[in-house]
Structures are given as structure tokens and as C-alpha cells.
């Protein structure tokens, strides 16, 4: 059940006055969006200086604590972290996706996910809560939602041809499903931040909607939430393989309706669960290689105008890997996970791997650095990959549509 300001949330007690008060599930999201406590909390969150996390040694960046340990999550991934082992956990590249944070007030156990489709919300919440509540349904859980900008104008229909089922865009159905799932579950969800939809939308000079923030960082010891973005050096380990899993999971029945297993809470290791892909996916990628940058954006993103400058390059790198490794078993031999252990300097090293070329992977996370921006994200800095259709995106809409 949802709580706001310490009280159980009910539409009967909502401060909403502009919309219908009928007790319909679709009203729940609108009522929460208008709740004055959450509106105030969102304004406070948006006043926080965004932090850019980097593992580079740029002298212009302000170095964070050398002992800091981070966990980074890509789209459709989740991780539950122990505050005694991990100091920060975060995600970014969210445009029409939602970064979901659930933290147990008593023990600090924190679960973060990058949800990209209503179809993974039900099981996804069960996955996230497994180690957070520890069978204690009375535990007070703080919840933060960040992302999912308003991708469909609330005032007029899009001039583009859209199907009947997509008139709400991608952000609204996902946000609606998340809040409805929390309301019907027995756990006590104290919603603290609701920076989504119109609360997370700005407009450029041409009137195009863009997300204000596309990422977050959670300090596990205190539960402090910070707007954040990450660069290539800090999105690790195993970046390409983890991105590829987003695409291939739509064809792999073992991942149907689930968030992707990525991190082991008890051992502080990345255990990249295996995922298979088909020749069909490789054929689609081969056909996409000839597309221009603008065509890639139009074909592979649910929010082309909101994507960051790295989007196309990331897609091409992913495709190149897939073409070089058309058989998924070369990436996941015997369908075993890819395991990465934390090194002494806070980086990551491939465990139990002694092949010639790709033996180790280590990006020193202890040198992760933080630069505080003194204004909101500029359009050029928005690197949202949320809602990105790397293969089969939410609602089975095929964005790699060259077949």
C-alpha cells in the first residue's frame, strides 16, 4: 500500500480538484502527481545540483571519497545492495523509463531498478523486494521514482501516426502500472519522490519535450537521493554485454516479465546472468548497419528527440559486438553467468577467466569522481536511453523494424 507523509494514501483524501474523483485505478497516478507533499518534495529534488559520475582522471572533476563503492545499472536491470558493502547505487539514460528506488528504513537495504515496460513491473517488484523486506511486511519502505518525462502532450494529440494503444505514449502507462502495483501490494511504500511526467519535463526552443533528469544516485547509508548522470567510464562492468541483454531478453523466454539479474547482494559481485539471442536478431542488426544516424534514432528509440549524443554510437558498438559474436554461447559458454569481482582499488575484474584477449576488465571505481552542475541538464547532455528499443521494446513494439 502507498503512504504519503506517513499516512495511507487514498483517493478520498487526495487534494486533487481538477480531475474526476471517481475511484478508478487510472486516477491514482494523477492524484499522487497533484499531492502537495509530493509536489513540494519534487521541487526540492529538482533544486539539487546534478552530479556527473566519471571514472576518468579529468583534473576538472571533484574527486569523491577514495573508498566509495558503486553499483551501476543499465536498462531493465535491478540490484539490491547492502549499505555495509556498497556506498552508492545508481542508473541513468532514462527518458521514458523509470528509475525505481526502494529502501528499508530500518536496515538500509536498498534496491534500485531501471524499469522500461509495464510488463515487468509485477514480477520486478517481487524481485526487488525479496531481500529488502526479508519477510517483514510491516517494514517501512521509502520509495523514489525518477524519469519518464511527458512524451505525449497532455493538450493535443501528436501529429504522428500512432496506434490506438500508444495514445498515452510510453511514460504514462509505465508510471501508472508502478503506482497501481504498489497500492495493491501488502508492503508499506512511503513515496518520497515522484519526479516523473510533467514534474520531470522541460522544453527546448522548438517546443520539444525533454527530461529534466534522466538518472539518479542513492547514498545507501542515509537514503539520500541525488540527480545524476554517468559517462562511459563509469557504466561498468561488461557494458556491451549488459546492453545486449536488453535486446536479446525479448526473445529469451526465461526472462519474460522479469528484470535482469545482474548483481549478487551478499558477495558484492556482478553476476551477469546469461541470455540467448537468435540468428534473427543478428540478421536484423546486419540490416540496420546501413542506416544513417537520424534513421537509427527514429528506428531504435521511443524518444528520438530526447536521446543523448552517445545513443547512436552505443547502438553501433552493440551491433558490432553482435555481428562478431552471432552465437550467444561464445559470450555465455554452457549458459554460465559472467562474474566480476571488485578489486582492491574499487574496480572490477573478470573472475575465473584466463583467455588470451579479454582476460580482465577493471575500471577503478575508487577514482569515481563527481562534478556538480549548477543548472539543470542541457538538451545536449541528456543521454536518455530509457524507452530505447534496442530490440523488442515495451509492449512488443518492434523498433528494429528492417525485417
WOCORVEN-V948546 format. One line per field, one symbol per residue. phi: phi as a letter, one per 20 degrees, with the letter a starting at -180 (. if undefined). psi: psi as a letter, one per 30 degrees, with the letter a starting at -180 (. if undefined). burial: b if it has 16 or more other C-alpha atoms within 10 Angstrom, else e. Layout:
phi = ???
psi = ???
burial = ???
This chain:
phi = .ecclndgecffdfefcedfeffdgffgfffffeffffffffgfffefffddebdfdgffeefegfefddcdcegmebbddeffdcecbbbbmedeeceddccfffdmgcdccdecbgfdfgfgffffegdeelmdfefedeccccplffecffebfffffcfgfdfemdffgffffffffffefffeeefdcceclffccccefenffbffccbbcdeffdnfdcfbccegfdebelgfffffffffffdeffdfmdfefcceffdlcedfffbdcdfgfffffgfegeffgfffffedcebgfdfefegfffffffffffffcfefffecgllefedcdfefeneccfemccffedgccbdfffegccdeeebffegfefdfdfmfefadegmmfeeedec
psi = kkkkhfkkkkffgkgkfflkgkikeffeeeeeffkeeeeeeeeeeffkkkkjkkglgkfflkkakfgkklkkklkgllkkkkfffkekkllagjdglkjkkkkjeeffkkkklikfkffgeeeeeeeefefefhgjffkkkkkkkkailjfkkffllkfljklefgfgaeeeeeeeeeeeeeeflfljjjkekiilbffhklkafggkklkekgllkkjeefgkkkkllkleffillheeeeeeeeeffffjffgkgllkkekjeefhkkjjklklllfeeeeeeeffffkleeeeeefgkfieffllffeeeeeeeeeeeeefifjfffeikghklkkklklfggakkkkhkgleehelkjjjffgklkkkkgllkleffjhkfkfkifcjakggkjfihh.
burial = bbbbeeeebbbeebebeeeeeeeeeebbbbbbbbbebbbebbeebbebbbbbbbbbeeeebbbeeeebbbbbbbbbbbbbbbbeebbbbbbbbbbbbbbbbbbbbeebbbbbbbbbbbbbbbebbebbbebbbeeeeebbbbbbbbbbbbbbeeeeeeeeeeeeeeebbbbbbbbbbbbbbbbeeebbbbbbbbbbbbbbbbeeeeeebbbbbbbbbbbbbebebbbbbbeebbbbbbbbbbbbbbbbbbbeeebebbbbbbbebeebbbbbbbbbbeeebbebbeebeeeeeeebbbbbbbbbbbbbeebbebbbebbbebeeebbbeebbeeeebbbbbbeebbbbbbbeeeeeeeebbbbbbbbbbbbeeeebbebebbbbbbbbbbbbbbeeebbbeee
